């Protein structure tokens, strides 16, 4: 049985919107797009690329799909990320899209259909796609959080974890966290059921 992982670049205060460039996602008046660039280094780049190379399917929400489909097909085979994304199987969750134009992409009308991908692939990744990720978390379909936490706060922008959006869940640390020279921290968590409550020792 395969797993579905969320790959997310996020600030300390949980914002994931528009890390790549100023015009990546300016929705809702977001003006800080491109915040990831100042923290690029070779080590974190290798870690990101290693994760991409492990994928055998890509699962996207409609907004992220539109961004990716408008960018990666034009990058050509000389770009290793473009080569991987363009050649692999892709799925977009959308109730309004009938046919996806990006070669190798199928449309899933309902979030719940994503669970069926686990029987077909070993390592399925959601990249960005915050609204989809929230729905996958709430439905119990998302198995792993692969978080790259950047050393800045943005104050405004889209967040995965917001009041009333995420159901309670517990997670287990998977592997050793990685700290990169730029100050970026990578932490991976596997979902492990519901939170356990009790009394803290000493109280």
N, C-alpha and C positions, 0 to 999 in steps of 0.2 A: 504494500500500500504506500503510495506516495505522500508527500507533504506539501502544504501550501505555506510559503513564507512571505512575509512582508519586508521588502527592502525599503528603508526610509532614511532619508537625510533630514535631520531636524535640529533646530536650535535648542539651547538649554531650556527655554520656556515653551518648547513643544511645537514650534511653527515649522511646517514642512513646505510651505508654498514657495514656488519659484526659485529653487536653489541655483538653477543653471544659468539663467540670464535675465536681464531686465524685462524682456518681453515674453518670458516663458509663460507666466500666469499673472497678469496684472488685474485679475478680477477683484471686485469689491474695493478697488482703489489701492491695491497693494503696490508700493513704490520701492521695495527693497529687494526686488528680484536680482539674482546673481550673487547672493551672499556667500555661496559655497566657494567661490573662486579664490578668495584670499587665504583659504586653508588647504589648498591642494598641496600634496607632497607625494613623493614617489612611493612611499610605503603604503599610504592609504589607497593610492591609485592601484597598486598591485592587489590589495585586499578586495577592492571593489571589482576588479577585473576577474579575480579568481571566483568570486560569487557568480558573476555573469556566465563564466565558462561552465559552471556546474549546472546551470539551468537546462531543463529540456522542454519547458513550456513557459510562456509569458502570459499573465492574466492582468488585464487592465480595465479600469473604469473608462467611461466614455470621454471625459475631458482629457485624461492623460493619453488615451489612445489617439485623440485628435492631434495632440502635441507631438507624440512620437511618430505618427504616420506622416506628419508634415515635415519631419526632420530627418529621421534615419534612412529612409529610402534614397535620399539625395546624397548621402555621405559616401557611398561606394564601398567596394570590397577592401580598400586599403585601410579603412578604419575598422579595428577589430570588434568594437562594440556594434557598429553598424552591420558588419558581416554576420555576427551572431544573431542579432535581433531580426534581421531581414530573412535569415534562412530558417529560423526555428518556428515551431507552431505557436500561434498566438490566439488569444481569446479576449473578446471585449464584452463586458456585461452592459447591455443596453436594451431598454424596452422600445426605443424609438428608431433604432438603426436596423434596417432590413439586410443590408449587405455591406461588408467592410471592404474598402478598396485596397488596403495594404495586403499584399500577397501573403498567403498562409494564415490569414486571420478568419476565425469563425465567430459568430455572434451568439451569445447566451442571453436570452431574454430575461431570465430570472437568476438572482444571486444563488439560490439553492442548487442550481445546475452545476456550479463550480465544484461541488463536492464530488461529482462523478469523474472529474479529471484525475482524482487521486488513484483511480483504478487503471489509468492509461499512462501516466507519467510518474517518474520518481521524484523530481525536484521542480515544482511549479512555483514561480515567483510573481508576486504582485509588486510593482514598482510605483512609488508614489500612490496615486489613486486613492486619496484619503476617504472619500465617501464610500467607495467599494470596500476598502479595508475595514471601515467601521461596521459595515453590514456583515462582512465575513466574520469579524470578531463576535458580533452580537448573535450570530447564528451558530457559532461554535465550529465553523468550517476552517478558520485560520489556525494553523498549528504553531507557527514560529514568528517571532519578531526579531528582525535583523536590523538593529538601530545604529546609525552613525550619528553621534551627538556632537554638534559643533560648538565651540566655545564663544558663543555670543547669544544675546537676547534680542529679539526683534519687536516684541511688544504687541504686534498686530499681525494677523495673517491666519491662514487655515491651520487647525490643529486636529489630530486624530482623536485625542482624549478630551472630550468636553462634557460638561455637566448634562446629564440626561441622555447622552448618546451611547456611552459604553456600558455594557453589562458588567457586573462584578466578575472577576476572574483572577486566578492565581497563576504565576509563571515560575519556572525553574531555570536557573542560569545554565546555559548550554556552552560548555567550554570556558576558556579563560578570556576575559575582556582584553581588548587590544588598545593601547594608547599610541598615537602616532606623533611624530615630531611637531606637527602643526597645532597640537592640542586636541585634535579630534579623538573621540573615544568610540570604539565599536563594542557593543554589547548584544549578545544573542540570548533570547529567552524562548523556552518552549512552554506552551500552555499546559497547565497541570491540574485543571479542575477549578473548583470554587474556592474563594478565600476562606481561611480558617480563622476564627476569632477566638480570643481568650484574654487572659490577664497577663500583662507583662511582668516578668520576674522582678521582685523587689518592691512591687506596689501593693 
